[in-house]
Amino acid sequence: MSPPVVALLALLTGFLAGAAFAFVGVPIPAPPELAGVLGIVGIYLGFKTVEFLGVGIDLLGAFG
């Protein structure tokens, strides 16, 4: 599958899961505020930036 299709399916799955949580009256297992969601987006963007730049260390390899 192409990346846009995968992204749309992920969004749809998340939407349905969120609707199901709201329907049964339980809190979602994610930050309930925009600042928390943006923090998660920031973690993802930081990871992708370091991955793109090709920098970093093999932490598990360093200890093992």
N, C-alpha and C positions, 0 to 999 in steps of 0.2 A: 504494500500500500504506500501511496505517496505521503510525505510528511503533512501536507495540509489535510488530507483525509484522516490521518491518525490524530491530528490536533482537534479536528471537529468531533471525532468520535470520543476523544477524551473529554472535551467540553460537554458533550451531550451526556456522557456517563456521569460526570461530576454534577451536572444539573439534575439528573434523575436521582442521584444519591442524596443531594441536598433536599430535593422535594420529598423524598421518602423520610428523611430525618425529621423534617418539619411536619409531615403528615402524622407520624407516630408520636410527635411531641418530645423528641429528645434533642439535646444540643448537638451541633455539628462538631466533628472531631478536627476542627481547624480554628484559627484565630477568628473570633467573631467581629473584629473591627478592621477597618481598612489599613491601619498602621501595621497590624500583624500580617495581613496578606501581602502588603508591600515589603515587609521584612523577608518573607519567603521568596518573593520575586527577586529581591536584592541578592539573596543567597544563590539563587539560580544564575543570575547574571554574573555574579562574581566568579562562580565555578566555570561558566562558559568562557569568560574573559581569560582566566588563567589557562584553561585548556586551549584556547585559540592561540595564545601567546607562546604556548609550549614550555612554560616555566613550571617549576615545582620539584618536589623530591618524592622518592618512593619511601614513604614513612614506614610501611610494613617491612620492606626490604632492609631498611636501616636498622630495624630492631630484630630482624629474624635472620 
